[in-house]
Amino acid sequence: MTLIFPDRLSEEELKSRIFEADTAFERTLFQIANRLCNKKDLSLIGLTGPTCSGKTTAARMLTDRFLQNGRTIHVISIDDFYYEKKYLLTLSEKNGFDGLDYDSEKTLDTDLLQTCLSSLIAGKPTILPHFNFFTGLRERGVRLIPQKGELFLLEGIQILYPAVNSILQQAPYYSIAIYPQSSITVGGKTFLPNEIRLLRRLVRDVIYRGSGASFTFSLWKNVRSNEDKNIFPYLENCDETVDSTMPYEIGILKPYLLKILSEVDSDDHFYRQAQKIRSALQNVESVNSDFISPNSLYREFI
């Protein structure tokens, strides 16, 4: 499917379209949550999808709805089970990976994940880890004391990896996949779902992971290779899928991208790629990020 976003909309028209898109996305997640609330034997929910799909915001929206329906749910990020950066660098070098690998299965401490989930399912107090992306260290996270009937939502791209999936299957489990499935035509250009995710990641990595555009570009080939091998073939096995493409999003991302990509030097290996994106954005009208609500999916990326 291709979403066509018109040019030269008035401010009120822009706000209206953004509100409609955000509301429709939220409604879809609320409907899923309402159905799952009726599954009394459910213990674990997996929320997955390729990088920069909107999983973190979707997890928050699902959590809010469960709470409104009287069920407590705890969100656990699979990212927090990464090995520390020093080990990840060694692993990358060993495998001939150009850059720091955050996406392959071996970057996760699955033994620790198994230990923590088994403890939670058994109703035992459990200390979860927290991975600090800026320091590359795994720190002490929250201490959970599970109560009868509470749910645990596991969020991360790695949910579908065989080693992780087998751990999650130890209890009644339901899986949800969220990712951009629609293209966007705007400003005379069509942006495909995988291109949209790259644009999202360029912005997110600068803001939330302290990584510049060149670093993100250097990872992207390996990220996509891993997705095609370990993620996309299994997405159809999920119990539910949600399209997270927002028709207005290219205009929201444009100002951030122009600044980020302008910092790629002309002698940089990825300069031409940066310029190609800048050219594609040329006729796209910027959308003021103030037009989106604090609860919008897009707050996750900007």
Contacts in CASP RR format, 6 or more apart in sequence:
PFRMAT RR
TARGET T0000
AUTHOR 0000-0000-0000
METHOD contacts of the structure
MODEL  1
MTLIFPDRLSEEELKSRIFEADTAFERTLFQIANRLCNKKDLSLIGLTGP
TCSGKTTAARMLTDRFLQNGRTIHVISIDDFYYEKKYLLTLSEKNGFDGL
DYDSEKTLDTDLLQTCLSSLIAGKPTILPHFNFFTGLRERGVRLIPQKGE
LFLLEGIQILYPAVNSILQQAPYYSIAIYPQSSITVGGKTFLPNEIRLLR
RLVRDVIYRGSGASFTFSLWKNVRSNEDKNIFPYLENCDETVDSTMPYEI
GILKPYLLKILSEVDSDDHFYRQAQKIRSALQNVESVNSDFISPNSLYRE
FI
1 181 0 8 1.000
1 182 0 8 1.000
1 183 0 8 1.000
1 243 0 8 1.000
2 182 0 8 1.000
2 183 0 8 1.000
2 184 0 8 1.000
2 185 0 8 1.000
2 190 0 8 1.000
3 182 0 8 1.000
3 183 0 8 1.000
3 184 0 8 1.000
3 185 0 8 1.000
3 245 0 8 1.000
3 247 0 8 1.000
4 184 0 8 1.000
4 185 0 8 1.000
4 186 0 8 1.000
4 247 0 8 1.000
5 17 0 8 1.000
5 184 0 8 1.000
5 185 0 8 1.000
5 186 0 8 1.000
5 247 0 8 1.000
5 248 0 8 1.000
5 250 0 8 1.000
7 186 0 8 1.000
7 187 0 8 1.000
7 283 0 8 1.000
7 285 0 8 1.000
8 285 0 8 1.000
9 17 0 8 1.000
9 285 0 8 1.000
11 291 0 8 1.000
14 248 0 8 1.000
14 287 0 8 1.000
14 288 0 8 1.000
14 291 0 8 1.000
15 291 0 8 1.000
17 247 0 8 1.000
17 248 0 8 1.000
18 248 0 8 1.000
18 287 0 8 1.000
18 291 0 8 1.000
18 292 0 8 1.000
18 296 0 8 1.000
19 293 0 8 1.000
21 246 0 8 1.000
21 247 0 8 1.000
21 248 0 8 1.000
22 246 0 8 1.000
22 292 0 8 1.000
22 293 0 8 1.000
22 295 0 8 1.000
22 296 0 8 1.000
22 297 0 8 1.000
22 298 0 8 1.000
25 242 0 8 1.000
25 244 0 8 1.000
25 246 0 8 1.000
25 297 0 8 1.000
26 61 0 8 1.000
26 295 0 8 1.000
28 242 0 8 1.000
29 58 0 8 1.000
29 61 0 8 1.000
29 62 0 8 1.000
29 65 0 8 1.000
29 242 0 8 1.000
30 61 0 8 1.000
30 65 0 8 1.000
32 62 0 8 1.000
32 176 0 8 1.000
32 240 0 8 1.000
32 242 0 8 1.000
33 61 0 8 1.000
33 62 0 8 1.000
33 65 0 8 1.000
33 66 0 8 1.000
33 69 0 8 1.000
34 65 0 8 1.000
34 69 0 8 1.000
36 42 0 8 1.000
36 45 0 8 1.000
36 66 0 8 1.000
36 174 0 8 1.000
37 65 0 8 1.000
37 66 0 8 1.000
37 69 0 8 1.000
37 70 0 8 1.000
37 71 0 8 1.000
39 172 0 8 1.000
39 174 0 8 1.000
40 149 0 8 1.000
41 172 0 8 1.000
42 151 0 8 1.000
42 172 0 8 1.000
42 173 0 8 1.000
42 174 0 8 1.000
43 121 0 8 1.000
43 151 0 8 1.000
43 152 0 8 1.000
43 171 0 8 1.000
43 172 0 8 1.000
43 173 0 8 1.000
44 117 0 8 1.000
44 121 0 8 1.000
44 151 0 8 1.000
44 152 0 8 1.000
44 153 0 8 1.000
44 154 0 8 1.000
44 168 0 8 1.000
44 171 0 8 1.000
44 172 0 8 1.000
44 173 0 8 1.000
44 174 0 8 1.000
45 62 0 8 1.000
45 73 0 8 1.000
45 151 0 8 1.000
45 152 0 8 1.000
45 153 0 8 1.000
45 154 0 8 1.000
45 173 0 8 1.000
45 174 0 8 1.000
45 175 0 8 1.000
45 176 0 8 1.000
46 153 0 8 1.000
46 154 0 8 1.000
46 155 0 8 1.000
46 159 0 8 1.000
46 168 0 8 1.000
46 173 0 8 1.000
46 174 0 8 1.000
46 175 0 8 1.000
46 176 0 8 1.000
47 55 0 8 1.000
47 58 0 8 1.000
47 59 0 8 1.000
47 62 0 8 1.000
47 153 0 8 1.000
47 154 0 8 1.000
47 155 0 8 1.000
47 156 0 8 1.000
47 159 0 8 1.000
47 175 0 8 1.000
47 176 0 8 1.000
47 178 0 8 1.000
48 55 0 8 1.000
48 155 0 8 1.000
48 156 0 8 1.000
48 157 0 8 1.000
48 158 0 8 1.000
48 159 0 8 1.000
48 160 0 8 1.000
48 175 0 8 1.000
48 176 0 8 1.000
48 177 0 8 1.000
48 178 0 8 1.000
48 231 0 8 1.000
48 235 0 8 1.000
48 238 0 8 1.000
49 55 0 8 1.000
49 156 0 8 1.000
49 157 0 8 1.000
49 159 0 8 1.000
49 160 0 8 1.000
49 177 0 8 1.000
49 178 0 8 1.000
49 179 0 8 1.000
49 231 0 8 1.000
49 235 0 8 1.000
50 157 0 8 1.000
50 179 0 8 1.000
50 197 0 8 1.000
50 227 0 8 1.000
50 231 0 8 1.000
50 232 0 8 1.000
51 103 0 8 1.000
51 157 0 8 1.000
51 197 0 8 1.000
51 201 0 8 1.000
51 223 0 8 1.000
51 227 0 8 1.000
52 197 0 8 1.000
52 198 0 8 1.000
52 200 0 8 1.000
52 201 0 8 1.000
52 204 0 8 1.000
52 301 0 8 1.000
53 178 0 8 1.000
53 179 0 8 1.000
53 180 0 8 1.000
53 197 0 8 1.000
53 244 0 8 1.000
54 178 0 8 1.000
54 244 0 8 1.000
54 297 0 8 1.000
54 300 0 8 1.000
54 301 0 8 1.000
55 155 0 8 1.000
55 156 0 8 1.000
55 157 0 8 1.000
55 178 0 8 1.000
56 77 0 8 1.000
56 155 0 8 1.000
56 300 0 8 1.000
57 296 0 8 1.000
57 297 0 8 1.000
57 299 0 8 1.000
57 300 0 8 1.000
58 155 0 8 1.000
58 176 0 8 1.000
58 178 0 8 1.000
58 242 0 8 1.000
58 244 0 8 1.000
58 297 0 8 1.000
59 75 0 8 1.000
59 153 0 8 1.000
59 155 0 8 1.000
60 75 0 8 1.000
61 295 0 8 1.000
62 73 0 8 1.000
62 153 0 8 1.000
62 176 0 8 1.000
63 73 0 8 1.000
63 75 0 8 1.000
63 153 0 8 1.000
66 72 0 8 1.000
66 73 0 8 1.000
66 151 0 8 1.000
67 73 0 8 1.000
71 149 0 8 1.000
71 150 0 8 1.000
71 151 0 8 1.000
72 147 0 8 1.000
72 149 0 8 1.000
72 150 0 8 1.000
72 151 0 8 1.000
73 150 0 8 1.000
73 151 0 8 1.000
73 152 0 8 1.000
73 153 0 8 1.000
74 144 0 8 1.000
74 146 0 8 1.000
74 150 0 8 1.000
74 151 0 8 1.000
74 152 0 8 1.000
74 153 0 8 1.000
75 153 0 8 1.000
75 155 0 8 1.000
76 116 0 8 1.000
76 128 0 8 1.000
76 152 0 8 1.000
76 153 0 8 1.000
76 154 0 8 1.000
76 155 0 8 1.000
77 131 0 8 1.000
77 155 0 8 1.000
77 156 0 8 1.000
78 108 0 8 1.000
78 113 0 8 1.000
78 154 0 8 1.000
78 155 0 8 1.000
78 156 0 8 1.000
78 157 0 8 1.000
78 158 0 8 1.000
78 159 0 8 1.000
78 164 0 8 1.000
79 102 0 8 1.000
79 131 0 8 1.000
79 156 0 8 1.000
80 128 0 8 1.000
80 129 0 8 1.000
80 130 0 8 1.000
80 131 0 8 1.000
80 138 0 8 1.000
80 141 0 8 1.000
81 108 0 8 1.000
81 109 0 8 1.000
81 110 0 8 1.000
81 112 0 8 1.000
81 113 0 8 1.000
81 129 0 8 1.000
81 131 0 8 1.000
82 88 0 8 1.000
82 102 0 8 1.000
82 107 0 8 1.000
82 108 0 8 1.000
82 109 0 8 1.000
82 131 0 8 1.000
82 138 0 8 1.000
83 91 0 8 1.000
83 107 0 8 1.000
83 108 0 8 1.000
83 109 0 8 1.000
83 138 0 8 1.000
84 136 0 8 1.000
84 137 0 8 1.000
84 138 0 8 1.000
85 100 0 8 1.000
85 135 0 8 1.000
85 136 0 8 1.000
85 137 0 8 1.000
88 100 0 8 1.000
88 101 0 8 1.000
88 102 0 8 1.000
88 107 0 8 1.000
89 100 0 8 1.000
91 97 0 8 1.000
91 101 0 8 1.000
91 106 0 8 1.000
91 107 0 8 1.000
92 99 0 8 1.000
92 100 0 8 1.000
92 101 0 8 1.000
95 101 0 8 1.000
95 104 0 8 1.000
97 222 0 8 1.000
98 218 0 8 1.000
98 222 0 8 1.000
99 215 0 8 1.000
99 218 0 8 1.000
99 219 0 8 1.000
99 222 0 8 1.000
100 219 0 8 1.000
101 107 0 8 1.000
101 222 0 8 1.000
102 219 0 8 1.000
103 157 0 8 1.000
103 158 0 8 1.000
103 222 0 8 1.000
103 223 0 8 1.000
103 226 0 8 1.000
103 227 0 8 1.000
104 226 0 8 1.000
104 230 0 8 1.000
105 158 0 8 1.000
105 161 0 8 1.000
105 162 0 8 1.000
105 163 0 8 1.000
105 164 0 8 1.000
105 230 0 8 1.000
108 158 0 8 1.000
108 161 0 8 1.000
108 163 0 8 1.000
108 164 0 8 1.000
110 163 0 8 1.000
110 164 0 8 1.000
110 167 0 8 1.000
112 129 0 8 1.000
113 164 0 8 1.000
113 167 0 8 1.000
114 167 0 8 1.000
116 126 0 8 1.000
116 128 0 8 1.000
116 129 0 8 1.000
117 152 0 8 1.000
117 167 0 8 1.000
117 168 0 8 1.000
117 170 0 8 1.000
117 171 0 8 1.000
118 170 0 8 1.000
119 125 0 8 1.000
119 126 0 8 1.000
120 126 0 8 1.000
120 144 0 8 1.000
120 146 0 8 1.000
120 152 0 8 1.000
121 146 0 8 1.000
121 170 0 8 1.000
121 171 0 8 1.000
123 146 0 8 1.000
124 146 0 8 1.000
125 143 0 8 1.000
125 144 0 8 1.000
125 145 0 8 1.000
126 143 0 8 1.000
126 144 0 8 1.000
126 146 0 8 1.000
127 140 0 8 1.000
127 141 0 8 1.000
127 142 0 8 1.000
127 143 0 8 1.000
127 144 0 8 1.000
128 141 0 8 1.000
128 142 0 8 1.000
128 143 0 8 1.000
128 144 0 8 1.000
129 138 0 8 1.000
129 139 0 8 1.000
129 140 0 8 1.000
129 141 0 8 1.000
130 138 0 8 1.000
130 139 0 8 1.000
130 140 0 8 1.000
130 141 0 8 1.000
130 142 0 8 1.000
131 137 0 8 1.000
131 138 0 8 1.000
131 139 0 8 1.000
132 138 0 8 1.000
132 139 0 8 1.000
133 208 0 8 1.000
133 209 0 8 1.000
133 210 0 8 1.000
134 209 0 8 1.000
134 210 0 8 1.000
146 152 0 8 1.000
154 168 0 8 1.000
157 227 0 8 1.000
157 231 0 8 1.000
158 164 0 8 1.000
159 165 0 8 1.000
159 168 0 8 1.000
159 175 0 8 1.000
160 230 0 8 1.000
160 231 0 8 1.000
160 234 0 8 1.000
160 235 0 8 1.000
160 237 0 8 1.000
160 238 0 8 1.000
161 230 0 8 1.000
168 175 0 8 1.000
174 239 0 8 1.000
174 240 0 8 1.000
175 237 0 8 1.000
175 238 0 8 1.000
175 239 0 8 1.000
175 240 0 8 1.000
176 238 0 8 1.000
176 239 0 8 1.000
176 240 0 8 1.000
176 241 0 8 1.000
176 242 0 8 1.000
177 235 0 8 1.000
177 238 0 8 1.000
177 240 0 8 1.000
177 241 0 8 1.000
177 242 0 8 1.000
178 241 0 8 1.000
178 242 0 8 1.000
178 244 0 8 1.000
179 193 0 8 1.000
179 197 0 8 1.000
179 235 0 8 1.000
179 241 0 8 1.000
179 242 0 8 1.000
179 243 0 8 1.000
179 244 0 8 1.000
180 193 0 8 1.000
180 196 0 8 1.000
180 197 0 8 1.000
180 243 0 8 1.000
180 244 0 8 1.000
180 245 0 8 1.000
181 193 0 8 1.000
181 241 0 8 1.000
181 243 0 8 1.000
181 244 0 8 1.000
181 245 0 8 1.000
182 193 0 8 1.000
182 243 0 8 1.000
182 245 0 8 1.000
183 190 0 8 1.000
183 191 0 8 1.000
183 192 0 8 1.000
183 193 0 8 1.000
183 196 0 8 1.000
183 245 0 8 1.000
184 190 0 8 1.000
184 191 0 8 1.000
184 196 0 8 1.000
184 245 0 8 1.000
184 247 0 8 1.000
184 249 0 8 1.000
184 250 0 8 1.000
185 191 0 8 1.000
186 250 0 8 1.000
186 251 0 8 1.000
186 284 0 8 1.000
187 283 0 8 1.000
187 284 0 8 1.000
187 285 0 8 1.000
188 283 0 8 1.000
189 280 0 8 1.000
189 281 0 8 1.000
189 283 0 8 1.000
189 284 0 8 1.000
191 199 0 8 1.000
191 250 0 8 1.000
191 280 0 8 1.000
193 245 0 8 1.000
194 224 0 8 1.000
196 245 0 8 1.000
196 249 0 8 1.000
196 250 0 8 1.000
198 216 0 8 1.000
198 220 0 8 1.000
199 250 0 8 1.000
199 253 0 8 1.000
199 257 0 8 1.000
199 277 0 8 1.000
200 249 0 8 1.000
200 253 0 8 1.000
200 301 0 8 1.000
201 216 0 8 1.000
201 220 0 8 1.000
202 213 0 8 1.000
202 216 0 8 1.000
202 257 0 8 1.000
202 260 0 8 1.000
202 261 0 8 1.000
203 253 0 8 1.000
203 256 0 8 1.000
203 257 0 8 1.000
203 260 0 8 1.000
203 301 0 8 1.000
203 302 0 8 1.000
204 300 0 8 1.000
204 301 0 8 1.000
205 211 0 8 1.000
205 212 0 8 1.000
205 215 0 8 1.000
205 216 0 8 1.000
206 212 0 8 1.000
206 213 0 8 1.000
206 256 0 8 1.000
206 260 0 8 1.000
207 301 0 8 1.000
207 302 0 8 1.000
212 260 0 8 1.000
212 263 0 8 1.000
213 260 0 8 1.000
213 261 0 8 1.000
213 263 0 8 1.000
213 264 0 8 1.000
213 270 0 8 1.000
213 274 0 8 1.000
214 264 0 8 1.000
214 268 0 8 1.000
214 269 0 8 1.000
214 270 0 8 1.000
217 270 0 8 1.000
217 273 0 8 1.000
217 274 0 8 1.000
218 269 0 8 1.000
218 270 0 8 1.000
235 241 0 8 1.000
244 297 0 8 1.000
246 252 0 8 1.000
246 297 0 8 1.000
246 298 0 8 1.000
248 287 0 8 1.000
249 298 0 8 1.000
250 281 0 8 1.000
250 284 0 8 1.000
251 284 0 8 1.000
251 285 0 8 1.000
251 286 0 8 1.000
251 287 0 8 1.000
252 287 0 8 1.000
252 289 0 8 1.000
252 292 0 8 1.000
252 298 0 8 1.000
252 302 0 8 1.000
253 301 0 8 1.000
253 302 0 8 1.000
254 281 0 8 1.000
254 284 0 8 1.000
254 286 0 8 1.000
254 287 0 8 1.000
255 286 0 8 1.000
255 289 0 8 1.000
256 302 0 8 1.000
257 277 0 8 1.000
257 278 0 8 1.000
257 281 0 8 1.000
258 278 0 8 1.000
258 281 0 8 1.000
261 274 0 8 1.000
261 275 0 8 1.000
261 277 0 8 1.000
261 278 0 8 1.000
262 278 0 8 1.000
264 270 0 8 1.000
264 271 0 8 1.000
264 274 0 8 1.000
265 271 0 8 1.000
268 274 0 8 1.000
289 298 0 8 1.000
289 302 0 8 1.000
292 298 0 8 1.000
292 299 0 8 1.000
END
